[in-house]
């Protein structure tokens, strides 16, 4: 079936393929995206000339940093300066660095996409880091004990000093909690500063990507951990082989290398501009659809800051879930999730699509209207017309329905998502009766089906919005998802992910600020919102 937009005549081929679909009478469905460039991409004109040091200082200029991180880092600095147990006052020479200096180094490491302090310090000594050293105040020699000045690493904290700060004063668990809170504060600050946040939130995308670890997670067989028995190491000491207890494991049974391994699965809900609205880090063997369902409430809290609109969430077939669709409808979101996948890597994909194309579902009370396996409606004579009936009710819930009309003797039918269920014989859709709501099928009635052109106009940009975000930003630019990592605990993963997402928010906020500074002043009326936010 071919879906035609407004003022477009259906072709003969489309008429032969199946029923025509005329444009929706409702104007609430958002248009397909045109500008797909991420807000924080390096190619943005407003971000040209920014060095890594500028990005770190942009962090400290945000309201979120001042409210969340400054009190935490001040408390860490107070602990560092306090006398140790048994001392009346702190002995030895006072440290030449503060906790704020150390945190700048940690942020710089993440901005550079480095995995160690050693590589960060090596970069700081290069010619490329001249401006960053000046911004951080690391361009001058700091005297050490004995009065000798360091030349190569002048002014830069050593590996041991940084390790002492991370282990003894601001450990991974505390930092992860602080940056998770900072991430949420920065998201709000970004959305309030964005001149197009309202329109950006109309199209939402969900997907996941794996983050693998070198360590060994629990491996289950039949629901029971099978690798927990003590084994001798190289020195003969009996040890448990599980070294990453928080991670998950999926075996590679052939053809699923992209979704197998040891580590975590990071699920993102983001916009076409790359704004991460919600995310979860879960063991790799966790259910993707179940995890996304648990994220809907958090997504709803973000959308509640803006006016109620009909929005569309696109995801691949791995997220096909009755509970997920129902929850999305409850917060005014139409699900653009197909039963069959569009991928070409799996051998069974084409077969699955063909089987559902040939499948025939009947409707209770109708002898002339049917649905195929993708839940696409069609009439007996094949000349019927489909109309999308999608809106938001007074409670802010999405009302999603397909209406079929045929002037050649097949009559009409209206099918609303959530009002029908599958019969016990698996061949007929029956209307929901009292007490049967839990068995409702939320796919039938949704006009955004597998072969729908409007559905494709929403779904295709997902490869740019999320697959591109995973590849160009989180893998190549920030090195978050590249290769295996030496992560043992969930806190390490949460900290790294929150820091990277926070960087994207800060770069976007800085871009908006520069746009506001470059825009000409208004001659009359109220000031632009960006100027107020800046």
C-alpha positions in Angstrom: 0.0 0.0 0.0 1.3 3.5 -0.8 0.3 6.4 1.5 0.0 9.8 -0.3 0.3 13.1 1.4 -1.8 16.2 0.7 -2.2 17.5 -2.8 -0.6 14.5 -4.3 -2.5 12.2 -6.7 -2.2 8.4 -6.2 -0.4 6.6 -8.9 -1.8 3.6 -10.8 0.8 1.4 -9.2 -0.4 2.5 -5.7 -4.0 1.8 -6.6 -3.1 -1.7 -7.8 -1.1 -2.5 -4.7 -4.0 -1.9 -2.3 -6.3 0.7 -0.7 -5.4 4.3 -1.0 -4.8 6.5 2.1 -5.8 10.1 1.9 -4.2 12.7 4.1 -5.3 12.9 7.7 -8.0 15.5 8.5 -6.2 16.1 11.8 -3.3 18.5 11.6 -1.8 17.3 14.8 0.7 14.8 13.3 4.1 16.5 13.1 5.9 17.0 9.8 8.9 14.9 8.9 12.2 16.4 10.0 14.3 18.5 7.5 17.4 19.6 9.5 19.0 16.5 10.9 22.3 17.9 12.1 23.0 17.4 15.8 23.0 20.6 17.9 26.4 19.8 19.3 28.1 18.6 16.1 31.6 19.9 15.3 30.3 21.3 12.0 28.0 23.8 13.7 29.3 27.3 12.8 28.7 28.6 16.3 31.0 26.0 17.8 33.9 26.6 15.5 37.1 27.6 17.2 36.2 26.0 20.6 39.1 24.2 22.2 38.6 21.5 24.8 39.4 24.0 27.5 36.6 26.2 26.3 34.2 23.3 26.7 35.2 22.6 30.2 34.8 26.3 31.2 31.4 26.3 29.5 30.5 23.6 32.1 31.4 25.9 34.9 29.3 28.8 33.4 26.0 26.8 33.5 23.5 27.3 36.3 23.3 23.5 36.7 27.0 23.3 37.5 26.8 26.0 40.1 23.8 24.4 41.7 24.8 20.8 41.6 28.6 20.4 41.3 30.1 23.4 43.1 28.7 22.5 46.6 29.8 18.9 46.1 33.3 19.8 45.0 33.6 22.4 47.8 32.8 19.7 50.3 35.4 17.4 48.7 38.0 20.2 49.0 37.1 20.7 52.6 37.8 17.1 53.3 41.1 17.3 51.5 42.2 20.2 53.7 40.9 18.8 57.0 43.5 17.2 59.4 43.9 13.5 59.2 43.0 11.2 62.1 45.4 11.9 65.0 46.5 15.3 63.7 45.6 18.7 65.3 46.2 20.4 62.0 47.2 19.1 58.6 50.9 18.4 58.3 53.2 19.0 55.4 53.0 21.6 52.6 49.5 22.5 51.4 48.5 21.2 48.1 49.1 23.4 45.1 45.9 22.2 43.5 42.2 22.4 44.5 39.4 19.9 44.0 38.1 22.2 41.2 41.5 21.8 39.4 41.2 18.0 39.6 37.6 18.0 38.4 38.6 20.1 35.4 41.2 17.5 34.6 38.5 14.7 34.8 36.2 16.7 32.5 39.0 17.4 30.1 39.7 13.7 29.9 36.1 13.0 28.9 35.9 15.9 26.4 39.1 14.6 24.7 37.6 11.1 24.7 40.6 9.6 26.6 40.4 6.7 28.9 43.3 7.5 31.2 44.9 10.5 33.1 48.3 9.6 31.5 47.0 10.3 28.0 45.2 13.5 29.1 48.5 14.8 30.6 50.3 13.9 27.4 47.9 15.9 25.4 48.2 18.9 27.8 52.0 19.0 27.1 51.5 19.1 23.4 51.4 22.3 21.2 47.7 21.8 20.6 46.9 22.3 24.3 48.5 25.8 24.6 45.2 27.6 24.9 43.7 25.0 27.3 46.8 25.3 29.6 46.3 29.1 29.7 42.6 28.8 30.4 43.3 26.3 33.3 46.2 28.3 34.7 48.6 25.4 33.9 50.9 27.4 31.8 53.2 28.4 34.7 55.7 26.4 36.7 54.6 25.3 40.1 57.5 24.7 42.6 57.7 21.3 44.3 59.6 20.3 47.4 63.3 21.3 47.0 62.5 24.4 45.0 63.0 22.7 41.6 60.6 23.6 38.8 59.1 20.9 36.6 59.7 21.5 32.9 57.8 19.0 30.8 54.7 18.6 33.0 54.9 22.0 34.5 51.8 22.9 36.4 50.0 19.7 35.6 48.8 17.3 38.4 50.6 14.0 38.4 48.9 10.6 37.9 49.4 9.8 41.6 47.8 13.0 42.7 44.8 12.5 40.4 44.5 8.9 41.6 44.6 10.0 45.3 41.8 12.4 44.5 39.6 9.8 42.8 40.1 7.0 45.3 40.2 8.8 48.6 38.1 12.0 48.2 35.7 11.7 45.3 35.2 8.1 44.5 33.3 6.6 41.5 30.0 6.1 43.3 29.8 9.7 44.5 30.9 11.1 41.2 28.4 9.0 39.3 25.5 10.2 41.5 26.6 13.8 41.2 26.9 13.7 37.4 23.6 11.8 37.0 21.9 14.7 38.8 23.9 17.2 36.8 22.8 15.5 33.6 19.1 16.0 34.5 19.7 19.7 35.5 21.5 20.4 32.2 18.7 18.8 30.2 16.2 21.2 31.7 18.6 24.2 31.2 19.1 23.2 27.6 15.4 22.8 26.8 14.6 26.1 28.3 17.4 27.8 26.3 16.6 26.2 23.0 14.6 28.3 20.6 13.0 25.2 18.9 12.6 22.8 21.9 8.8 22.6 21.4 9.1 21.5 17.8 12.1 19.3 18.5 10.1 17.2 21.0 7.5 16.3 18.4 9.6 13.5 17.0 11.3 11.2 19.5 13.5 8.2 18.9 14.5 5.2 21.0 17.4 2.8 20.6 20.1 1.0 22.4 23.8 0.3 22.0 26.1 -2.1 23.8 29.1 -1.1 25.9 31.3 -4.1 26.4 33.8 -4.9 29.2 37.0 -6.9 29.4 35.8 -8.5 32.7 33.7 -11.5 33.2 30.0 -11.1 34.0 27.6 -13.7 35.5 26.6 -16.2 32.8 23.2 -17.9 33.2 21.9 -21.2 31.9 18.3 -22.0 32.5 18.1 -19.0 34.8 20.9 -20.1 37.0 24.4 -18.6 37.2 26.7 -21.3 35.9 30.2 -19.7 36.2 30.3 -18.8 40.0 32.3 -21.8 41.1 35.8 -21.0 42.5 38.7 -21.7 40.1 42.4 -21.6 40.6 44.2 -18.6 39.0 47.7 -18.6 37.5 49.2 -18.7 41.0 46.9 -21.5 42.2 44.8 -19.2 44.4 41.1 -20.1 44.3 39.0 -17.2 43.0 35.6 -16.6 41.6 35.7 -16.0 37.8 33.0 -13.3 38.0 34.8 -10.0 37.9 32.0 -7.7 36.7 28.9 -8.7 38.8 26.8 -5.8 37.5 27.3 -6.7 33.8 25.2 -9.0 31.6 26.1 -11.6 29.0 24.5 -12.7 25.7 26.2 -15.6 23.8 26.8 -15.3 20.1 24.9 -18.1 18.6 25.7 -17.0 15.1 24.6 -13.8 13.2 24.1 -11.7 16.3 27.5 -10.2 16.9 26.1 -6.7 17.3 23.8 -7.8 20.1 26.1 -10.3 22.0 29.0 -10.1 24.4 29.7 -9.1 28.0 28.8 -5.7 29.3 25.9 -3.3 29.4 23.1 -2.1 27.1 22.6 1.7 27.1 19.1 2.7 26.0 18.5 6.3 24.8 15.4 8.3 24.2 16.5 11.3 22.1 15.3 13.8 19.5 16.2 14.5 15.9 18.8 17.1 17.2 20.5 14.5 19.4 19.1 15.7 22.8 19.0 12.8 25.2 15.7 13.0 27.1 16.1 9.8 29.1 18.5 6.9 29.2 19.2 3.7 31.1 22.3 1.5 31.6 21.2 -2.1 32.1 22.9 -5.5 31.9 23.2 -6.6 28.3 20.8 -9.5 28.8 18.0 -7.2 30.1 14.8 -6.8 28.1 15.0 -3.8 25.8 11.2 -3.3 25.5 10.8 -3.7 29.3 13.5 -1.2 30.0 12.1 1.3 27.6 8.6 0.9 29.2 10.1 1.8 32.5 11.5 5.0 31.0 8.2 6.3 29.7 7.3 8.0 33.0 10.6 9.9 33.0 10.0 10.9 29.4 6.5 12.1 30.4 7.9 14.4 33.1 10.2 16.1 30.6 7.3 16.6 28.1 5.1 18.0 30.8 7.2 21.1 30.8 5.7 22.0 27.4 2.3 22.3 25.9 0.3 19.1 25.2 0.9 18.0 21.7 0.6 14.8 19.7 4.1 13.3 19.4 5.6 10.3 17.6 8.2 7.9 19.0 10.0 5.7 16.5 11.9 2.6 17.4 12.8 -0.7 15.8 10.9 -4.0 16.1 12.9 -5.1 19.2 10.8 -2.7 21.2 7.5 -4.2 20.1 5.6 -4.4 23.4 1.9 -4.1 24.4 2.7 -2.4 27.7 5.1 0.1 26.0 2.5 1.1 23.4 -0.2 1.6 26.0 2.0 3.7 28.2 3.1 5.9 25.2 -0.6 6.5 24.4 -1.2 7.6 28.0 1.2 10.5 27.6 0.1 11.6 24.2 2.7 9.7 22.1 1.9 7.7 19.0 4.1 4.6 18.6 5.9 4.1 15.3 7.1 0.6 16.1 6.6 -2.1 13.5 6.1 -5.8 14.2 8.7 -6.8 11.5 12.1 -5.2 11.3 13.5 -3.3 8.3 17.1 -4.6 8.7 18.8 -6.5 6.0 21.4 -8.4 8.1 19.1 -11.0 9.5 18.2 -13.9 7.2 14.7 -14.2 8.5 13.7 -10.5 8.1 12.5 -10.8 4.5 10.7 -14.0 5.2 8.9 -12.5 8.2 7.8 -9.5 6.1 6.5 -11.7 3.3 4.6 -13.9 5.8 2.9 -10.9 7.3 2.1 -9.5 3.9 0.2 -12.7 3.1 -1.5 -13.0 6.5 -5.2 -12.2 6.7 -7.0 -11.1 9.8 -10.8 -10.7 10.0 -12.8 -8.3 12.1 -15.8 -9.3 14.3 -19.0 -8.0 12.7 -17.5 -7.3 9.2 -17.3 -9.5 6.2 -15.7 -7.0 3.9 -12.8 -5.5 5.8 -9.6 -7.3 6.7 -6.0 -6.6 8.0 -2.7 -8.1 7.0 0.0 -9.2 9.4 1.4 -5.7 9.7 -2.1 -4.5 10.8 -2.7 -2.6 7.6 -6.4 -2.4 6.7 -7.9 -3.3 3.3 -11.3 -4.0 1.9 -12.6 -7.0 0.0 -12.6 -5.2 -3.4 -9.2 -3.5 -2.8 -10.6 0.0 -3.8 -11.2 1.3 -0.3 -9.6 4.4 1.2 -7.9 4.7 4.6 -8.1 7.8 6.8 -5.8 8.4 9.8 -7.8 9.4 12.8 -5.1 10.6 15.3 -5.6 13.2 18.1 -5.1 14.0 21.7 -8.0 13.9 24.1 -8.8 16.2 27.0 -6.7 14.0 29.4 -3.7 14.3 27.2 -3.9 10.7 25.9 -3.3 9.8 22.3 -6.4 8.5 20.4 -5.1 6.4 17.5 -7.4 5.0 14.9 -7.7 4.0 11.3 -11.0 4.5 9.4 -11.7 2.6 6.2 -14.2 3.8 3.6 -15.3 2.1 0.4 -17.8 3.4 -2.1 -17.9 0.1 -4.1 -20.0 -1.9 -1.7 -17.6 -2.8 1.1 -18.9 -0.1 3.5 -16.8 1.5 6.2 -15.1 0.5 9.4 -13.3 2.4 12.3 -10.6 0.5 14.2 -9.1 2.2 17.3 -6.0 1.0 19.0 -6.6 -0.6 22.4 -10.3 -1.4 21.6 -9.7 -4.8 20.0 -8.2 -8.1 21.0 -7.0 -11.2 19.2 -9.4 -14.1 19.4 -8.4 -17.5 20.7 -8.2 -19.0 17.2 -5.6 -16.3 16.2 -7.5 -15.3 13.1 -10.0 -12.7 14.2 -9.9 -9.3 16.0 -12.8 -9.0 18.4 -14.0 -5.9 20.3 -12.8 -5.5 23.9 -15.5 -6.2 26.4 -15.5 -5.3 30.1 -12.7 -7.1 32.0 -10.7 -7.7 28.8 -8.6 -4.5 28.7 -5.4 -6.4 29.7 -5.6 -8.4 26.5 -6.1 -5.4 24.2 -4.0 -5.3 21.0 -2.5 -1.8 20.6 -1.1 -2.5 17.1 -4.4 -2.9 15.2 -5.8 0.6 14.4 -2.4 2.3 14.3 -2.1 3.7 10.7 1.7 3.9 11.0 2.3 0.4 9.6 5.2 -1.2 7.9 4.5 0.0 4.4 3.1 3.4 5.3 5.0 6.3 3.8 4.4 8.7 6.7 5.7 6.0 9.0 8.8 5.8 6.8 9.3 9.5 6.8 9.5 9.4 10.6 11.5 6.1 10.9 14.3 6.7 8.3 15.7 9.8 10.1 16.2 7.6 13.2 19.3 6.2 11.5 20.8 9.7 11.5 19.4 10.9 14.9 20.5 7.8 16.9 22.7 5.5 14.8 24.6 8.6 13.7 24.8 9.9 17.3 26.1 6.5 18.4 28.7 6.4 15.6 30.0 9.9 15.1 29.6 11.2 18.7 29.6 8.5 21.3 32.0 6.2 19.4 34.4 8.3 17.4 34.3 11.7 19.1 34.0 10.8 22.8 35.2 7.1 22.6 32.5 6.0 24.9 31.3 2.9 22.9 34.5 2.2 21.0 36.1 -1.2 21.8 35.8 -2.9 25.1 36.3 -1.0 28.4 37.8 -1.9 31.7 34.6 -1.4 33.7 33.8 -3.6 36.6 30.8 -1.9 38.2 27.5 -0.2 37.2 28.7 3.1 38.8 31.6 3.3 36.4 29.3 3.0 33.4 26.8 5.5 34.8 29.5 8.1 35.5 31.0 7.9 32.0 27.7 8.0 30.2 26.4 10.9 32.3 29.6 12.9 31.7 29.3 12.4 27.9 25.6 13.3 27.8 26.4 16.3 30.0 29.0 17.4 27.5 26.5 17.3 24.6 24.0 19.5 26.7 26.7 22.0 27.5 27.8 22.3 23.9 24.2 22.9 22.9 23.7 25.6 25.6 27.0 27.3 24.5 25.7 27.3 20.9 22.4 28.9 21.9 24.3 31.5 23.9 26.5 32.4 21.0 23.5 32.5 18.7 21.8 35.0 21.1 24.9 37.1 21.3 25.2 37.3 17.5 21.6 38.1 16.9 20.7 41.8 16.3 18.7 43.5 19.0 14.9 43.9 18.5 13.7 47.4 17.8 10.4 46.8 19.6 8.6 44.3 21.7 10.0 41.9 24.3 13.6 40.6 24.2 14.2 37.2 22.5 14.0 34.2 24.9 17.7 33.3 24.3 18.8 36.6 25.4 16.9 36.3 28.7 18.3 32.8 29.2 21.9 34.0 28.6 
